[in-house]
């Protein structure tokens, strides 16, 4: 028979949604059925709880600032493989639901939530969990999609390099790579395209460095490359080589090939790996933010000297970025709505003149490649592609 503590643990539900009112509504609905709810509105806090505390089930919104619901799903599968994760979204589709299930979600709910259905799914998920034997968290060494190292293995490699550097002058640098406009590409072409893109990026990185350099898929569209023995300047040269390699990569997907760009950030650990691994990764992420602010498709470095030169102004800018996450989320939703409008208009053109089918896609393909040859910023390249898709919309009124 379960102990009292185990029984309480089995009825604990972690609810994750960046909208406090939604969190509160779900909590009230489940608590009326004698379930204990832990309500969290910040994805980073939720990630910490998933790693530190057991739960009977997890309810998680898909679209959140910072860490997405799909990323938290992967964290939960690693830390609590027996715990069912139920994803929620206000912009769902059958394709999205299938994708979430393939990634390991127990179920997928659309907002506004049906409270009774929500309770039924949570209750069923927790009952199935109790019937299954408790599984030990597997030590997954490689990402299932790309074959690259998992974040856990990356931390192990960084710690091993740090221990080997104690008392020596050896340094180490980290390159963080973030694909430009990956979310928008997923929205236009679908999640299957996103998987294919990530897989090809992983293959390109593996071919570029071989097995001697640790390469990790760190987030949904983030990759980490660890260069032991390389200082910041040397790593920046390597990062430029990566950027140009990806710039030549294109994914063939249901018509013309789709090109990609990436923003890269470089951070150095210093002689003897004097900077803790977590801080090095944080510095690399801030360098990526700087690259994104400069239009994307560029390399930026972050070191102690750069940090001092830019002073408190850049620090304040980083803090302001953190505070602006909600505004970014709203802006992203507006962008997705605009993309839906673009698709509807293009469909109207093709319905009027069927012989023009795929014409807009071909124009977009050539426009994008001309923009890349001109070495334009990543965000401008994306805008040019969308503009090319809608260039024939005026025919609707003719």
N, C-alpha and C positions, 0 to 999 in steps of 0.2 A: 504494500500500500504506500502511496506517496506520502512523504512527510508534509507537514503544514507549509514549510518553506518552499518545498518543491511545487506544491499545489498552487501557492500564491504566485510563484514564478511562472507557472504554466498559464496563468490567467492575466499576465501582464502584457499589455499591448503598447508598442511604441508607435505613436502617431506623428508623422513628419509632414508639415505643410508650412510654406512660408507666409501663408495668410492666417493670422491669429484667429479670426472669426471661424474659419473652416476647421482649424484644430479644435477650438472650443466646442463647436457643433458635434464633431465626431466623438469627442470625449464624453459629452453629455449623453449622446445616444448609446454608447457602449457601456457607460457606467450604470445605466438603468438595468442592464443585464448582468450586473455583478462582475464586471470586468474592470481591472485596474489599468488606467491609461496614463502613460507618460507623454506629455505633449511637448513637442519641440518645433520651433519655427526657423531654426538655423541649421543648415545641412552639415556644417562643420561640427556642431555640438552633437548632432545625431550620429555622425561617423564615430565620434569618441564613445558614445553610449553603446553603439553596436559592438565595438571592440572590447568594452569593459563590463557590460552587464547583459545577462541572459533575458530573453523575452519569449513569450508564447507565440507571438506573431508581430509582424511589422507592417504598418500601413504607411505608404510613402507617395508623395506627389512626384510626378515625373519632371515637371519644369520648375526649377528653383535656381536662384542666383548661386554662383559658385559651383558646388558639386551637384550634379544632376541626380534624379531619382534612379536612373539606370546605373550610375556609378555606385550609389549607395547599395543597390541590389547586389552588385559584384562584391562589395565589401562585406555585406551580410552573408553571402554564400561562402566567403572565405572564413569569416569569424564564427558564424553560427549556421553551419550547413543544414541543421535540422529545422531551423526556424523558417516558416513560410513567410514570404514577402508579397504583399498585395499592393500593386501600383494604382495610382489614381491620376486622372488627367481631365482637363476641361476641353481638350482639343484632340479627342481620340478618333481612331478609325479601326476598321477590321485589321488592316495591315499592321498598325501600331500594336494592337492586342496580340497578334500572332508573334510579332517580334519580341515583345516583352516575355511571353511564355517561353519562347525559344531561349531567351537569355536566363531563364530560371525562375521567373515570377510565378507565384502560385495562381494568381488571378489578376484581372485588369478591370478597373471600374471607371466609368465616365461620370464627370460632374455635370449637373448637380446630382449628388448622391441620393440613391434610394436608401433611406435609413434601415428599413427592414431587410432589404437585400444585403446591405453592408453587414448587418449583424449575422445573417445566415452564413455568409462567406467566411467571416472571421471565426465563427463558432465551428464550422466544418473544418477549416484549416487547422485550428488548434486541436480538434479531436483527432485528426489524422496525424498530427505531430506527436500526440501522446501515444498513439498506437505504434509509431515507429521507434525502433531503438535509437538512443542518442548516439549520434555519430561524432567522432572526433574530427576536428577541423583538419582537412587535408592540407599538406604543405604543397601547394601548387607552385611549381617552379616556372612554368611557362604559360603565357597568355594563350587561351584557346584559339583566338581569332588570328593573331599575328605570329605566334610561336616565339615571341620575345619574352624576356624576363617579366615576372610579376613584380608589383611594388615591394612586396615582402622580400623577394630575392634581391631586388636592387638595394634595399637597406642592408641586407647581409653582406653584399659585395662592398658597399661603401664602408661599412664598419671594418671589414677585413683589410681594405686598403688603408684605412686610418690607423689600425693597429700596426700594420707593417711600416708605417711612416713615422712612428714614434721615435724621437731622438735623431731623426734624419732630416735632411734639407729637401727631401722629395716633396713635390706639390701635386695637386690633382685639380682638374677642372670638370665642371658639369655643363652640358649643353641641354637646355630644355627646348623642345620643338612643339609648337602649337599650330595646327592647320588653320589657315585663314578661311572664314565663312563656312566652316564645316556644318554647323547647324542649319544654315540656309540651304546648303547643298542637299542635306538630308530631307528638308522640307520640299524641295523641288523634285528630287529624283527618288526619294524613298530610302528607308533604312537599309535595304539590301544593297543599294549603291554605296551607302556609307561603309558597310562591312567590306565590300570589295575594295574601296579606296583605302581603308585602314590596312587591309591585308597587303595591298601592293606597296604602300609606304613601308610597312614592316619588312617586306622582301627587299626593297631598295636599300634600306638601312643595313640589313644583314649582309647584302652583297657588297656594300661599300666598306664595311669594317671587318667582316669575318667573325670568327668565334672568340677572338682574344679581347675584344672590347665589349664591356657590359652595355647592353641596349635594353631598355624597358619601355613597355607601354604603361605609362604612368596614370593616365586618365582616359576619358572617352576619346579625345583627339590629341592627347599629349604624349610625347615620347621623351625619354631621357637617355643621353649618351654620356658615359663616364670615361674621361681621358686621363688615366693615371700617368703622372710624370709631365703633363702639359700645363703650362701657365696660361693666364688669361689670353694673351696675344696669340699664342699657338692655337688655343682652342677656338678663338674667333676665326682664324683662317680655316680651320676644319669646318666650322659652322657655315661659312660662306660656301664651302664645297658642297655641303649638304643642301643648302638652299638652291644652288644651281642644279644639283642632281634632281631634286624634286620638281624644279621648274621645267625640266625636260620630260617629266612623267605625265602621262595622260591615261585616263581610264575609259575604255570603250564601254559605253553603256546605252543600249537601246537607241542607237543612232550615232551621231557624231561623238568623237572622244571629248571627255571633259578634263580640262587641265586644272592644276592645283598650285597653290603657293603656301608658304609657311612663314611664321614669325619665330625667330630663334633668340634665346637669351643665354648668355654665358656667365658663369660665376666660378671663381677660383677659391679653393679651400686654404691656400697659403702653405708655406713651408711646414713640413711635419703634420700636415692636415690639421692646422691649428683652429680652423673654423668647424664647428659641429656639423655633421651631415645635414641635419634638418635646416640649419641656417643657410647652408650652401644651396639647398633646393629652394628655399624661400627667396634667396637673392636671385637665383636664376629665373624664378617665376616673375619677380618684379622687373627683371630685364625684359622678359617677354611682354609684360604690360607696356613697357616703354616702346617696344617694337610695334605693338598694336596701335599705340597712340600716334605713331609716326606713319600710319597707313598700312602696316603689315608688309610682308615679303621683304623683311630686312633682318639684320643681325644687330643685337645690342648687347653690351657687356655691363657687368656690375661688379665693382671691386671696391676695396676700402678707399682707394684714392678717388675713384669716381664718386663714391658716396659723399666724401668730404667736400669735393669740389661743387657738387650740386646742392649740398647742405640741406637745410630744413625745407627749402622750397619743394624739392622733389619728394621728401618725406611727406610733406603735407598733401602733395598731389596724390601719392599712393593712398593715404588715409581718406582723401576725398573720393577716390575711386571705390574704396570699400563702402563708403556711405551712399554711393550712387547706384548700388546694385539694384535697388527696387526700380529706380528710373530706367535702368538698362533693361530690366525684365519687361516693363511696360512697352518700351521702345521696340523690343524684340517681338512682342506679340503684335504690335502694329505692323511691323515688317512682314510677319507671316501672313497677316490679313491682306496686305498689299500683294504678296506673292499669289495668294488665292485669287485675287482679282485679275492678276496678270494671266494666270492659267485659264480663267473663264473667258477673258477677252480673246486669247489665242485660239481657244476651242471654237469661239463664235466665228472667227475668221475662217478656220478650216471647215466649219460646217457650211459657210456661205460659198466658199470656193475650194472644194475637195482636192483639186489639182495642185493646190499650194501646200498640201500636207508636208510637214517636216521642213518647209522652206525657212520658217523662222529659226528652227534649230540650227540649220546650216549657216544662216547669217550670223547667229550667235557664236557658232564655232569659229568662223573666220575672224569675226570682230575680236573675240577673246585672244586668239593667237597673235593678231596684229598688236594688240595692247601689250601682250607679254613680250613680244619682240622689241617693243618700245621701252621695256623695263618700267612700266607704270606700277604704282603701288597696288597691293593686293586688293584693297577695298574698292579702288576705282575699276580694277579689272572685273570684279563681280558686278558692279553697277553697269558697266558697259555690256556685259552678257545679258542682264535683264532688259536693258534698253533695246538691244538688238532683237530679243524675243518678241517685243511688242511693236516693232517698227511698222508692221502692216495693219495695226489695229484700226487705222482710219478707214480701211475698206468696209468696215461694218456699216457705215452710214451711206455708202455709195449704192 
